[in-house]
C-alpha cells in the first residue's frame, strides 16, 4: 500500500494578550481557505488574503510552539496500588505512578510526586513527621511535608529495589530485593547493611515487635533481637518459604506466603502452623489486623478471620478488582489497594466501595480506536471505554474473567482483547459484554494481534503464533520456522506478515503464517516490542532503539539519532510521521528515523506502552499514568503553500484502471483532517482488503490495491472519514 499525501501546515494556538494572534482551530482555518476560494472565483485581488494567511501561519506556529503539550485524560481511574501509609487523617497510596494523598478517607486523591524521580513505589512508611517511599530502581525518598516534595536519601544503600519498611524506636529498617536489610538511625540520612546470618537477601516483608525484628524472604523468616546486627532463621513448621507479608496481633505473628497461605506463630517464630481453613486462595500479598479482625489480601479477593486464622471467609461484596496488594486502617475505615485502585470498607469488610476520584494511576498496556470509541486495556483493571476523547471512561468488563489486557484488534464491528493468562475475548457490542474465544489456543498469554483480510493472528508469550480464520471461534498454531515463541508485535505489509519476538528478533511469513523465516541481518537488538510498516519502510522498536528495513527485513539499520531513550515499547505511523513510545516518553521523526525529537511537554509520566489515534488526537497509554491526549495539529506540521487550494469536498474517485489486473489506484480527497478507513468488500459484504486505517491530514490522497490472491469478479471499496462514507464499484479480471 502506498499513500501519497499533499501535506500542509496545521495551525493551533491559545489566546494571548496580542489581539492579532488569536486561537486558531482547523475548522476556522478551513473557513478562511473557503473565503480565499471565494476571492478566486470572484476574480478579486488575492494579495491581501495571502498576507492574512501568512499572519495566521506565524501566529499559529508561534502559539503552538509555546503552548503545545499533552494533557492527562480523566482516567481510567484506579490502577495498581501496592502500598499505603497513614499519618493522622492523611492516607498515602504508593502506586506504579507515584504517590497519591487523600485527606478525605479516599473520597479524592492528589498526586504528590515533586522530586520523586522514580514512579514505581513499592513501599511507604510514616515515622513521626517523616514519610518514606521505597521505589523499584532508585532507592528511598523522604518527605517531611506530607509528600509536597521529596528528596532521595540513599547514602550507603547499595541496593535500590526497596520492598518493605519497619520502624523500631529510633531505628528505621528498609528491606531490599537482592540486597537484604539496611538500617538507618538518622531518618534515612545514611544507611548500613545489617545482614549477618541472613542467608536470603530477597527481603520482601518486615515487622517489628518490641526488640524483635522479623524479615520475610524467599527463603523463609529470619529473626533479629539486636537491631539487625545478627539474624537467625525461624522456620520450623513453615512449609512454604516464600514469605510476602507480616501482621502482628498481641503475641500472635502471622506470615503470608506465596501459594502457601497464612502461617501463625505464638512464640516469636520458633514454630509455625498453617491456618488456612476456608482460605480458598493461598497466594497472600498482604495481611492486616483491625481490632479482632485479621484480613488477608490475595489474587482472588479479601478473606476475613475473627479467630486468629482458625477459619476464614471471603468478604468481597463490591470489590470489583480481586488482586489485593495492600491494606490500611484509619479509625473504623479499612482501605484495600488493588490492581484496580482503592476500595473502602466501613463495616469490617462486609461491603466495599471504590474510592478512586483523582487516582489517575492506571497501567495502560493497549489502546485501540474504533469509530468514535477509544478503548484502553489495563494491567489488572480490565478494559475501559471512552466516547469523548478521554474526558470520561467507563469500565466495560462484563464477561471478561481476566483483567490484564495487553492487546486489541478489530475486524469490522468485532473487538478482540488479548489477556495475560486467559487468552482472547470477543465483544460485538463495543465492550458491553465479552466472551472467551480460545478453542485451540494452547497458550493463554496473548500480547499482540494482527489482521489480514479475514485472518486474525494472535502472538503469545511462549506459544508462538496462532491463526483464526473464523473470528476467534477456533485457533491453530502456525509456527513452522518460528524459532522464538515469545511474540510481542506484528505488522502487515501487502502479503507479508512480520512477527517481533522477545529475544529472537523479527520473523517473516509470506503465506499467512504457514512458515516463517528469521530476517535479522543488522538487527543488533533481538528484543522486539513493536513493529510498524509504512510504504516500503519497516520499523522495529526494540529495547535497544529503532531499526529500519527498506527491503522487507532482509537487512536492518539502527536509526536512533536524537532518541534519548532506547527502550521502545510502541510504534505508530501517520503518513510520513513516525511516533515511538518509550520508557522515556514519546518521540517523533518526520524523516523515516534519520532524526528524532522528544514531544513530551506536559507528559508527567514517561513510561509509554501504547499509542493510538482517534479523531484528531494522539493518545499515549502510560504504565502507571493512565491515558494522555494531545491534538495531532500541535504535532504534525509541514510547509504550507498558500497558493495551493485544499479539496472543497469529501470525494472518492473511480479506481484506475478499471477493470484491473492485478493492481489499481484509488484516489480520494479530504477537505479536513480525519481518521480514514478505506476497505474493499466482496459482493457478499465480506471484508477482503483493509487499505487505509489511520489519521490523514487534509488533501488529495491515493493508495494502491493489489488484487493478487483475489478471485475475478465485482468488488466494492468504501471510504469512511469524519462520520461520512462513500462507495464505488470495481471489477477484477485475473
C-alpha positions as CSV (number, residue, x, y, z in Angstrom):
1,X,0.0,0.0,0.0
2,X,1.3,3.4,-0.9
3,X,-0.1,6.6,0.5
4,X,0.8,9.8,-1.3
5,X,-0.2,12.8,0.8
6,X,-0.2,16.5,0.0
7,X,0.7,18.0,3.3
8,X,0.1,21.4,4.8
9,X,0.9,23.3,8.0
10,X,-1.5,22.9,10.9
11,X,-2.4,25.9,13.0
12,X,-3.0,25.8,16.7
13,X,-2.5,28.3,19.5
14,X,-4.0,29.8,22.5
15,X,-5.3,33.3,23.4
16,X,-2.6,35.8,24.1
17,X,-2.5,39.5,25.1
18,X,-1.8,40.4,21.5
19,X,-5.1,40.8,19.7
20,X,-3.7,39.8,16.3
21,X,-2.7,36.3,17.5
22,X,-6.0,34.6,18.4
23,X,-6.7,30.9,19.0
24,X,-6.9,29.3,15.5
25,X,-8.5,25.9,15.1
26,X,-8.6,23.8,11.9
27,X,-12.3,24.5,11.2
28,X,-11.7,28.2,11.4
29,X,-8.7,27.9,9.1
30,X,-10.8,25.8,6.7
31,X,-13.3,28.7,6.7
32,X,-10.6,31.1,5.8
33,X,-9.5,28.9,3.0
34,X,-13.1,28.8,1.7
35,X,-13.2,32.6,1.8
36,X,-9.9,32.5,-0.1
37,X,-11.5,30.3,-2.7
38,X,-14.4,32.8,-3.0
39,X,-11.9,35.5,-3.8
40,X,-10.5,33.4,-6.6
41,X,-14.0,32.7,-8.0
42,X,-14.9,36.4,-7.9
43,X,-11.6,37.3,-9.6
44,X,-10.6,39.5,-6.6
45,X,-7.1,40.5,-5.7
46,X,-5.5,37.7,-3.6
47,X,-2.6,39.6,-2.2
48,X,-4.3,40.8,1.0
49,X,-5.7,37.3,1.6
50,X,-2.3,35.8,1.3
51,X,-1.0,38.3,3.8
52,X,-3.7,37.3,6.2
53,X,-2.9,33.6,5.7
54,X,0.8,34.3,6.3
55,X,-0.1,36.1,9.6
56,X,-2.2,33.2,10.7
57,X,0.6,30.8,9.9
58,X,3.1,32.8,12.0
59,X,0.7,33.3,15.0
60,X,-0.5,29.6,14.9
61,X,3.1,28.3,14.7
62,X,4.3,30.6,17.5
63,X,1.5,29.7,19.8
64,X,1.7,26.0,19.0
65,X,5.4,26.0,19.8
66,X,4.9,27.8,23.1
67,X,1.7,26.1,24.4
68,X,1.5,22.7,22.7
69,X,1.5,19.9,25.3
70,X,0.0,16.7,26.5
71,X,-2.9,16.7,28.9
72,X,-4.0,13.7,31.1
73,X,-7.4,12.4,30.3
74,X,-9.8,11.8,33.1
75,X,-8.7,8.2,33.7
76,X,-9.0,5.4,33.6
77,X,-9.2,5.8,37.3
78,X,-7.7,3.3,39.8
79,X,-4.7,1.4,38.8
80,X,-2.1,-0.6,40.6
81,X,-1.8,0.3,44.3
82,X,1.0,-1.5,46.1
83,X,1.3,0.2,49.4
84,X,-0.3,2.5,52.0
85,X,0.8,4.7,54.8
86,X,-1.4,6.5,57.2
87,X,-0.4,9.6,59.2
88,X,-3.2,11.2,61.2
89,X,-6.0,12.0,58.8
90,X,-3.7,11.7,55.8
91,X,-3.7,8.5,53.7
92,X,-0.9,8.0,51.2
93,X,-1.1,5.4,48.4
94,X,2.1,4.1,46.7
95,X,1.4,3.2,43.1
96,X,3.3,2.4,39.9
97,X,2.5,6.0,39.0
98,X,4.0,7.6,42.1
99,X,2.4,8.7,45.4
100,X,-1.1,10.0,45.9
101,X,-2.5,11.7,49.0
102,X,-6.1,11.7,50.3
103,X,-7.2,13.8,53.2
104,X,-10.8,12.7,52.8
105,X,-10.8,9.0,53.5
106,X,-10.2,8.3,49.9
107,X,-13.0,10.4,48.5
108,X,-10.5,12.3,46.4
109,X,-6.8,11.9,45.7
110,X,-4.0,14.3,44.7
111,X,-0.6,13.3,43.2
112,X,2.3,14.3,45.4
113,X,5.4,13.5,43.4
114,X,7.6,16.6,43.2
115,X,11.2,15.4,43.4
116,X,10.2,11.7,43.2
117,X,12.3,10.6,40.2
118,X,11.0,7.0,40.1
119,X,7.3,6.5,39.9
120,X,7.1,2.8,40.9
121,X,6.6,3.0,44.6
122,X,6.6,-0.4,46.3
123,X,6.7,0.6,49.9
124,X,5.5,3.5,52.1
125,X,6.0,4.2,55.8
126,X,5.3,7.1,58.1
127,X,7.7,7.7,61.0
128,X,6.8,10.8,63.1
129,X,6.6,13.7,60.6
130,X,8.7,11.8,58.1
131,X,7.2,9.9,55.1
132,X,9.4,7.4,53.3
133,X,8.8,5.9,49.8
134,X,10.7,2.9,48.6
135,X,11.0,2.7,44.8
136,X,11.9,-0.1,42.4
137,X,15.0,1.4,40.9
138,X,16.1,4.5,42.7
139,X,16.0,3.6,46.3
140,X,14.4,5.6,49.1
141,X,12.9,9.1,49.1
142,X,12.0,11.2,52.1
143,X,9.2,13.8,52.5
144,X,8.9,16.0,55.6
145,X,5.9,17.9,54.3
146,X,3.2,15.3,53.6
147,X,4.5,14.5,50.1
148,X,4.6,18.0,48.8
149,X,8.3,17.5,47.9
150,X,10.7,14.5,48.1
151,X,14.4,14.1,48.5
152,X,16.5,11.0,47.7
153,X,18.1,9.5,50.9
154,X,20.3,6.7,49.7
155,X,23.7,7.2,51.2
156,X,25.0,3.7,52.0
157,X,22.1,2.0,50.3
158,X,23.8,-0.3,47.9
159,X,20.6,-1.9,46.5
160,X,17.9,0.4,45.1
161,X,15.0,-2.1,44.8
162,X,13.2,-1.3,48.1
163,X,10.2,-3.6,49.0
164,X,9.5,-3.0,52.8
165,X,9.9,-0.7,55.8
166,X,9.8,-1.1,59.6
167,X,10.4,1.2,62.5
168,X,11.6,0.2,66.0
169,X,12.3,3.1,68.3
170,X,14.8,5.4,66.6
171,X,15.8,2.6,64.2
172,X,14.4,2.6,60.7
173,X,14.8,-0.5,58.5
174,X,14.5,-1.0,54.8
175,X,14.1,-4.4,53.1
176,X,15.5,-4.7,49.6
177,X,15.1,-7.3,46.9
178,X,18.5,-8.8,46.4
179,X,20.4,-6.6,49.0
180,X,18.9,-7.7,52.3
181,X,18.1,-5.3,55.1
182,X,19.5,-1.8,55.7
183,X,19.4,0.2,58.9
184,X,19.2,4.0,59.4
185,X,19.4,5.7,62.8
186,X,19.2,9.2,61.4
187,X,15.9,9.4,59.4
188,X,17.5,8.0,56.3
189,X,20.4,10.3,56.0
190,X,22.7,7.2,56.0
191,X,22.1,3.5,55.7
192,X,24.1,0.5,56.8
193,X,23.6,-3.1,55.6
194,X,22.7,-5.4,58.5
195,X,22.7,-8.9,57.0
196,X,24.9,-11.1,59.2
197,X,23.2,-14.5,59.2
198,X,20.6,-13.5,56.7
199,X,21.1,-16.3,54.1
200,X,18.5,-15.0,51.7
201,X,18.8,-11.4,50.6
202,X,15.3,-11.0,49.0
203,X,13.8,-9.0,51.9
204,X,10.1,-8.6,50.9
205,X,8.5,-8.0,54.3
206,X,9.5,-6.5,57.6
207,X,7.8,-6.4,61.1
208,X,8.9,-5.1,64.4
209,X,7.6,-6.2,67.8
210,X,9.3,-4.9,70.9
211,X,13.0,-5.9,70.5
212,X,12.2,-8.5,67.8
213,X,12.6,-7.7,64.1
214,X,11.3,-10.1,61.5
215,X,12.2,-10.2,57.8
216,X,10.3,-12.3,55.3
217,X,12.3,-13.6,52.3
218,X,12.1,-16.1,49.5
219,X,14.0,-18.3,52.0
220,X,11.6,-18.1,54.9
221,X,11.5,-15.9,58.1
222,X,14.5,-14.6,59.9
223,X,14.6,-13.0,63.4
224,X,16.9,-10.4,64.9
225,X,16.8,-9.4,68.5
226,X,19.7,-6.9,68.2
227,X,18.5,-4.4,65.6
228,X,19.6,-6.4,62.7
229,X,23.2,-7.0,63.9
230,X,22.7,-10.7,63.5
231,X,19.9,-12.9,62.1
232,X,18.7,-16.4,62.7
233,X,16.3,-18.5,60.6
234,X,13.0,-19.2,62.4
235,X,11.1,-21.6,60.0
236,X,10.1,-24.7,62.0
237,X,6.7,-25.7,60.6
238,X,6.8,-23.1,57.9
239,X,6.1,-25.4,54.9
240,X,6.2,-22.5,52.3
241,X,9.4,-20.4,52.5
242,X,8.2,-17.6,50.1
243,X,7.1,-15.0,52.7
244,X,5.5,-11.8,51.4
245,X,3.7,-10.3,54.3
246,X,3.5,-10.0,58.1
247,X,0.9,-8.9,60.7
248,X,1.2,-8.8,64.5
249,X,-1.7,-9.0,66.9
250,X,-0.7,-9.2,70.5
251,X,1.6,-12.2,70.9
252,X,0.5,-13.6,67.5
253,X,2.7,-13.3,64.5
254,X,1.1,-14.0,61.1
255,X,3.1,-14.7,57.9
256,X,1.5,-14.6,54.4
257,X,3.2,-16.7,51.8
258,X,3.1,-17.1,48.0
259,X,0.9,-20.2,47.4
260,X,1.2,-21.5,51.0
261,X,-1.5,-19.4,52.6
262,X,-1.1,-17.9,56.1
263,X,1.0,-19.3,59.0
264,X,0.7,-18.4,62.7
265,X,3.5,-18.3,65.3
266,X,2.7,-17.6,69.0
267,X,6.3,-17.9,70.1
268,X,8.2,-15.3,68.1
269,X,8.7,-17.5,65.1
270,X,10.2,-20.5,67.0
271,X,7.5,-22.6,65.4
272,X,4.7,-22.1,62.9
273,X,1.4,-23.7,61.9
274,X,-0.7,-23.2,58.8
275,X,-4.1,-21.5,59.5
276,X,-5.9,-21.8,56.2
277,X,-9.3,-23.4,56.8
278,X,-11.7,-21.7,54.4
279,X,-8.9,-19.8,52.6
280,X,-9.6,-20.8,49.1
281,X,-6.7,-18.8,47.6
282,X,-3.2,-19.3,49.1
283,X,-1.4,-16.5,47.2
284,X,-1.1,-13.9,50.0
285,X,0.0,-10.4,49.1
286,X,-0.8,-8.6,52.3
287,X,-2.2,-9.1,55.8
288,X,-3.7,-6.6,58.2
289,X,-5.1,-6.5,61.7
290,X,-8.1,-4.3,62.6
291,X,-9.3,-4.8,66.1
292,X,-10.1,-8.6,66.5
293,X,-10.3,-9.0,62.7
294,X,-7.5,-10.3,60.5
295,X,-7.7,-9.6,56.8
296,X,-5.7,-11.4,54.0
297,X,-5.4,-9.9,50.5
298,X,-5.0,-12.5,47.8
299,X,-5.1,-12.6,44.0
300,X,-8.8,-13.6,44.2
301,X,-10.0,-11.1,46.8
302,X,-10.1,-10.5,50.5
303,X,-10.6,-13.0,53.3
304,X,-11.5,-12.4,56.9
305,X,-10.9,-14.3,60.1
306,X,-12.2,-13.4,63.5
307,X,-10.5,-16.3,65.3
308,X,-6.8,-15.9,64.5
309,X,-7.0,-17.9,61.3
310,X,-8.9,-20.9,62.6
311,X,-11.4,-20.3,59.9
312,X,-11.7,-17.8,57.0
313,X,-14.5,-16.4,54.9
314,X,-14.4,-14.3,51.7
315,X,-15.5,-10.7,52.1
316,X,-15.6,-9.2,48.6
317,X,-19.0,-7.6,48.1
318,X,-18.5,-4.6,45.9
319,X,-14.8,-5.4,45.3
320,X,-14.5,-5.2,41.5
321,X,-10.8,-6.0,41.4
322,X,-9.7,-9.2,43.1
323,X,-5.9,-8.6,43.2
324,X,-5.4,-7.1,46.7
325,X,-1.9,-5.8,47.4
326,X,-2.1,-3.5,50.4
327,X,-4.3,-2.7,53.5
328,X,-4.5,0.4,55.7
329,X,-6.8,1.5,58.5
330,X,-7.8,4.9,59.7
331,X,-10.2,4.6,62.6
332,X,-13.1,2.4,61.6
333,X,-12.2,2.7,57.9
334,X,-10.4,-0.2,56.1
335,X,-8.7,0.5,52.8
336,X,-7.7,-2.1,50.2
337,X,-5.2,-1.3,47.5
338,X,-5.7,-3.4,44.4
339,X,-4.7,-3.8,40.8
340,X,-7.7,-1.6,40.1
341,X,-7.4,1.2,42.6
342,X,-8.5,1.8,46.2
343,X,-11.6,0.4,47.9
344,X,-13.0,1.4,51.2
345,X,-15.0,-0.6,53.8
346,X,-16.6,0.9,56.8
347,X,-18.1,-2.3,58.1
348,X,-15.2,-4.7,58.6
349,X,-15.1,-5.8,55.0
350,X,-18.8,-6.7,54.7
351,X,-19.0,-4.4,51.7
352,X,-16.6,-2.3,49.7
353,X,-16.8,0.9,47.6
354,X,-14.3,2.2,45.1
355,X,-12.7,5.5,46.1
356,X,-10.6,6.5,43.2
357,X,-11.5,10.1,42.2
358,X,-8.3,11.7,41.2
359,X,-6.3,8.5,41.4
360,X,-5.3,8.5,37.8
361,X,-2.6,5.8,38.0
362,X,-3.6,3.1,35.6
363,X,-1.2,0.7,33.9
364,X,-2.4,1.1,30.3
365,X,-0.8,-1.5,28.1
366,X,-3.0,-1.2,25.0
367,X,-5.1,1.4,23.1
368,X,-7.5,0.9,20.2
369,X,-9.8,3.3,18.3
370,X,-13.0,2.1,16.6
371,X,-15.0,5.0,15.2
372,X,-15.6,7.5,18.0
373,X,-14.8,4.8,20.6
374,X,-11.5,4.7,22.3
375,X,-10.6,1.5,24.3
376,X,-7.9,1.3,27.0
377,X,-6.6,-2.1,28.1
378,X,-5.0,-2.0,31.6
379,X,-2.8,-4.3,33.6
380,X,-5.1,-5.5,36.3
381,X,-8.2,-3.4,35.7
382,X,-9.6,-4.7,32.5
383,X,-11.0,-2.6,29.6
384,X,-12.2,0.9,29.7
385,X,-14.2,2.8,27.0
386,X,-14.3,6.5,26.3
387,X,-16.6,8.0,23.7
388,X,-15.5,11.6,24.3
389,X,-11.7,11.6,23.7
390,X,-10.9,10.5,27.2
391,X,-12.9,13.1,29.1
392,X,-14.6,10.3,30.9
393,X,-14.1,6.5,30.9
394,X,-16.4,3.6,31.7
395,X,-15.3,0.1,32.7
396,X,-16.5,-2.5,30.1
397,X,-15.7,-5.8,31.7
398,X,-18.8,-7.9,31.8
399,X,-17.8,-11.5,30.9
400,X,-14.1,-10.8,30.9
401,X,-12.6,-13.0,33.5
402,X,-9.1,-11.7,33.2
403,X,-8.3,-8.1,34.0
404,X,-4.8,-7.9,32.4
405,X,-5.4,-6.7,28.9
406,X,-2.4,-6.3,26.6
407,X,-3.7,-6.2,23.0
408,X,-6.7,-5.2,20.9
409,X,-7.8,-5.9,17.3
410,X,-10.9,-5.1,15.3
411,X,-12.5,-6.9,12.4
412,X,-15.5,-4.9,11.2
413,X,-17.6,-4.3,14.3
414,X,-16.0,-7.1,16.3
415,X,-13.5,-6.1,19.0
416,X,-10.9,-8.6,20.3
417,X,-8.9,-8.3,23.5
418,X,-5.8,-10.3,24.4
419,X,-5.2,-11.0,28.0
420,X,-2.4,-12.3,30.2
421,X,-3.5,-15.7,31.4
422,X,-6.9,-16.3,29.9
423,X,-6.4,-15.9,26.2
424,X,-8.7,-14.0,23.8
425,X,-12.1,-12.3,24.5
426,X,-14.5,-11.1,21.9
427,X,-17.1,-8.3,22.0
428,X,-19.6,-7.4,19.3
429,X,-21.2,-4.5,21.3
430,X,-18.3,-2.1,21.9
431,X,-17.2,-3.9,25.0
432,X,-20.6,-4.0,26.8
433,X,-20.1,-7.8,27.1
434,X,-17.3,-10.2,26.4
435,X,-17.0,-13.9,25.7
436,X,-13.8,-16.1,25.7
437,X,-12.9,-17.5,22.2
438,X,-10.0,-19.8,22.9
439,X,-10.7,-23.2,21.3
440,X,-7.4,-24.5,20.1
441,X,-5.4,-21.6,21.7
442,X,-3.0,-23.7,23.8
443,X,-1.2,-20.6,25.2
444,X,-3.3,-18.1,27.1
445,X,-0.8,-15.2,27.3
446,X,-1.8,-13.0,24.3
447,X,0.4,-10.0,23.8
448,X,-0.3,-9.0,20.1
449,X,-2.8,-9.2,17.3
450,X,-2.7,-8.8,13.5
451,X,-5.5,-8.8,11.0
452,X,-5.1,-9.6,7.3
453,X,-8.4,-9.8,5.3
454,X,-10.4,-12.3,7.4
455,X,-7.4,-13.7,9.2
456,X,-6.7,-13.0,12.8
457,X,-3.3,-13.7,14.2
458,X,-2.5,-13.8,18.0
459,X,1.0,-13.6,19.3
460,X,1.5,-15.3,22.6
461,X,4.1,-15.5,25.4
462,X,5.7,-18.9,24.9
463,X,3.3,-20.5,22.4
464,X,4.2,-18.6,19.3
465,X,1.6,-17.5,16.7
466,X,-2.0,-18.7,16.4
467,X,-4.3,-18.2,13.4
468,X,-8.1,-17.9,13.4
469,X,-10.0,-17.7,10.1
470,X,-13.4,-17.6,11.8
471,X,-13.3,-14.6,14.1
472,X,-11.7,-16.5,17.0
473,X,-14.2,-19.4,17.0
474,X,-11.2,-21.7,16.6
475,X,-7.4,-21.3,16.5
476,X,-4.5,-23.3,15.2
477,X,-0.8,-22.8,15.8
478,X,1.2,-21.6,12.8
479,X,4.8,-21.8,14.0
480,X,6.9,-23.7,11.4
481,X,10.3,-22.0,11.3
482,X,9.4,-19.6,14.2
483,X,12.5,-20.1,16.4
484,X,11.3,-17.9,19.2
485,X,7.8,-18.4,20.7
486,X,7.5,-15.2,22.7
487,X,5.7,-12.9,20.1
488,X,5.1,-9.4,21.3
489,X,4.4,-7.5,18.0
490,X,3.0,-7.8,14.5
491,X,3.0,-5.8,11.3
492,X,1.5,-6.5,7.9
493,X,2.6,-5.1,4.6
494,X,0.8,-6.4,1.4
495,X,1.1,-10.2,1.7
496,X,3.9,-10.1,4.2
497,X,3.3,-10.7,7.9
498,X,6.1,-9.8,10.4
499,X,6.4,-11.0,14.0
500,X,8.6,-9.4,16.6
501,X,9.8,-11.7,19.3
502,X,11.3,-11.3,22.8
503,X,14.9,-12.4,22.2
504,X,14.6,-13.8,18.7
505,X,14.3,-10.7,16.6
506,X,11.9,-10.5,13.6
507,X,10.4,-13.3,11.6
508,X,8.7,-13.0,8.2
509,X,5.8,-15.1,6.8
510,X,4.6,-14.7,3.2
511,X,1.9,-17.4,3.5
512,X,-0.3,-16.4,6.4
513,X,1.9,-18.0,9.0
514,X,2.3,-21.4,7.4
515,X,6.1,-20.9,7.6
516,X,8.4,-18.3,9.0
517,X,11.9,-17.1,8.2
518,X,14.2,-15.0,10.5
519,X,15.0,-11.6,9.0
520,X,17.6,-10.2,11.4
521,X,20.7,-9.1,9.5
522,X,21.9,-5.9,11.1
523,X,19.3,-6.1,13.9
524,X,21.7,-5.8,16.9
525,X,18.9,-6.0,19.5
526,X,16.6,-9.0,19.4
527,X,14.0,-7.9,21.9
528,X,11.4,-6.5,19.6
529,X,8.4,-5.0,21.3
530,X,6.8,-3.1,18.3
531,X,6.8,-3.2,14.5
532,X,5.2,-0.8,12.0
533,X,5.1,-0.7,8.2
534,X,4.8,2.5,6.2
535,X,5.0,2.1,2.4
536,X,8.3,0.2,1.7
537,X,9.7,1.0,5.1
538,X,9.5,-1.4,8.0
539,X,10.4,-0.2,11.5
540,X,11.2,-2.4,14.5
541,X,11.1,-1.0,18.1
542,X,13.4,-2.8,20.4
543,X,14.9,-2.5,23.9
544,X,17.9,-1.0,22.1
545,X,16.2,1.6,19.9
546,X,14.6,1.7,16.5
547,X,15.7,-0.1,13.4
548,X,14.7,0.4,9.7
549,X,14.5,-2.0,6.9
550,X,13.7,-0.9,3.3
551,X,13.9,-4.4,1.8
552,X,11.3,-6.5,3.7
553,X,13.5,-7.2,6.6
554,X,16.4,-8.6,4.6
555,X,18.7,-6.0,6.3
556,X,18.3,-3.5,9.1
557,X,19.9,-0.2,10.1
558,X,19.8,1.5,13.5
559,X,18.1,4.9,13.3
560,X,18.4,6.5,16.8
561,X,19.9,10.0,16.3
562,X,18.2,12.1,18.9
563,X,16.3,9.2,20.5
564,X,17.5,9.8,24.1
565,X,15.6,6.7,25.4
566,X,16.2,3.5,23.5
567,X,13.7,1.2,25.3
568,X,10.9,1.3,22.7
569,X,7.5,-0.2,23.5
570,X,5.2,1.3,20.9
571,X,5.3,2.4,17.2
572,X,2.8,4.4,15.2
573,X,2.9,5.8,11.7
574,X,0.7,8.6,10.5
575,X,1.6,9.4,6.9
576,X,5.3,10.2,6.8
577,X,5.3,10.8,10.6
578,X,6.7,8.1,12.8
579,X,6.0,8.1,16.6
580,X,7.6,5.9,19.2
581,X,6.6,5.4,22.8
582,X,9.5,4.6,25.1
583,X,10.2,4.3,28.8
584,X,11.4,7.9,28.4
585,X,8.4,9.4,26.7
586,X,7.2,10.0,23.1
587,X,9.5,10.8,20.2
588,X,8.7,11.9,16.6
589,X,10.6,11.5,13.4
590,X,9.5,13.1,10.1
591,X,12.3,11.7,8.1
592,X,12.0,7.9,8.5
593,X,14.0,7.9,11.6
594,X,17.0,9.8,10.4
595,X,16.5,12.1,13.4
596,X,14.2,12.2,16.4
597,X,12.7,14.9,18.6
598,X,11.1,14.4,22.0
599,X,7.5,15.6,22.2
600,X,6.9,15.3,26.0
601,X,5.8,18.8,27.1
602,X,3.2,18.3,29.8
603,X,3.6,14.5,29.9
604,X,4.2,13.8,33.6
605,X,4.6,10.0,33.2
606,X,7.1,8.9,30.6
607,X,6.5,5.1,30.6
608,X,4.6,5.0,27.3
609,X,3.5,1.5,26.3
610,X,0.8,2.2,23.8
611,X,0.0,4.8,21.1
612,X,-3.2,5.3,19.1
613,X,-5.0,7.9,17.1
614,X,-8.7,8.7,17.5
615,X,-10.4,11.6,15.7
616,X,-7.9,14.5,15.7
617,X,-5.9,13.4,18.7
618,X,-2.9,11.3,19.5
619,X,-3.2,9.2,22.7
620,X,-0.5,7.7,24.8
621,X,-1.1,4.9,27.3
622,X,1.2,5.0,30.3
623,X,2.4,2.4,32.7
624,X,1.2,4.0,35.9
625,X,-0.2,7.2,34.5
626,X,-3.4,6.4,32.6
627,X,-4.1,7.8,29.2
628,X,-2.8,11.1,27.9
629,X,-4.1,13.1,24.9
630,X,-2.6,15.7,22.5
631,X,-4.1,17.3,19.4
632,X,-2.4,16.0,16.2
633,X,-2.4,19.5,14.9
634,X,0.1,20.5,17.6
635,X,2.5,17.9,16.4
636,X,2.2,17.2,12.7
637,X,3.3,20.3,10.8
638,X,4.7,20.8,7.3
639,X,5.4,23.7,4.9
640,X,2.1,25.1,3.6
641,X,1.9,26.6,0.1
642,X,-0.5,29.5,0.4
643,X,-1.3,29.3,-3.3
644,X,-2.4,25.6,-3.1
645,X,-6.1,25.0,-2.5
646,X,-7.4,22.2,-0.4
647,X,-10.2,20.0,-1.7
648,X,-13.6,21.6,-1.2
649,X,-15.5,18.4,-0.6
650,X,-15.2,14.8,0.6
651,X,-14.7,12.7,-2.5
652,X,-13.9,9.2,-3.6
653,X,-12.9,8.8,-7.3
654,X,-13.3,5.8,-9.6
655,X,-10.3,3.5,-9.4
656,X,-8.0,3.4,-12.4
657,X,-7.6,1.3,-14.4
658,X,-11.0,-0.4,-14.1
659,X,-11.3,-3.3,-14.8
660,X,-7.8,-4.1,-13.5
661,X,-5.3,-6.9,-13.2
662,X,-3.9,-7.2,-10.6
663,X,-3.3,-3.6,-9.4
664,X,-5.3,-0.4,-9.5
665,X,-5.0,3.0,-8.0
666,X,-7.7,4.6,-5.8
667,X,-7.8,8.4,-5.3
668,X,-9.8,10.3,-2.7
669,X,-10.0,13.8,-1.3
670,X,-10.3,15.1,2.3
671,X,-11.3,18.8,2.9
672,X,-10.3,18.4,6.6
673,X,-8.1,16.3,8.9
674,X,-9.8,13.0,9.6
675,X,-9.3,9.4,10.6
676,X,-9.7,7.4,7.4
677,X,-10.8,3.9,6.7
678,X,-10.7,2.5,3.1
679,X,-11.8,-1.1,2.8
680,X,-12.6,-3.5,0.0
681,X,-15.6,-5.8,0.2
682,X,-16.9,-8.7,-2.0
683,X,-20.5,-8.8,-3.2
684,X,-21.5,-10.7,-0.1
685,X,-20.3,-7.8,2.1
686,X,-17.2,-9.6,3.4
687,X,-14.1,-7.6,4.1
688,X,-11.3,-8.7,1.7
689,X,-8.7,-5.9,2.0
690,X,-8.0,-3.2,4.5
691,X,-6.2,-0.5,2.6
692,X,-6.2,2.5,4.9
693,X,-6.8,2.7,8.7
694,X,-5.1,5.8,10.0
695,X,-5.2,9.5,10.5
696,X,-4.7,11.7,7.5
697,X,-4.2,15.4,7.0
698,X,-6.4,17.2,4.6
699,X,-5.6,17.0,0.9
700,X,-5.7,14.7,-2.1
701,X,-4.7,11.1,-1.4
702,X,-4.1,7.9,-3.3
703,X,-3.5,4.3,-2.4
704,X,-2.9,1.1,-4.5
705,X,-4.9,-2.1,-4.3
706,X,-3.0,-5.3,-5.1
707,X,-5.6,-7.9,-6.1
708,X,-3.2,-10.8,-6.0
709,X,-4.9,-13.7,-4.4
710,X,-8.5,-12.4,-5.1
711,X,-10.9,-14.1,-7.5
712,X,-12.1,-12.4,-10.6
713,X,-15.3,-10.5,-10.1
714,X,-17.1,-7.4,-8.8
715,X,-15.8,-5.7,-5.6
716,X,-16.8,-2.6,-3.7
717,X,-14.5,-0.1,-2.0
718,X,-15.8,2.1,0.8
719,X,-14.2,5.3,2.2
720,X,-15.1,6.4,5.7
721,X,-13.9,9.6,7.3
722,X,-15.3,12.2,9.6
723,X,-18.7,10.4,10.0
724,X,-19.2,10.1,6.3
725,X,-18.8,7.3,3.8
726,X,-18.7,6.9,0.0
727,X,-18.8,3.6,-2.1
728,X,-17.5,2.8,-5.6
729,X,-17.6,-0.4,-7.6
730,X,-14.7,-2.0,-9.4
731,X,-14.0,-5.2,-11.4
732,X,-11.0,-7.5,-11.1
733,X,-10.1,-9.7,-14.1
734,X,-7.4,-12.3,-13.4
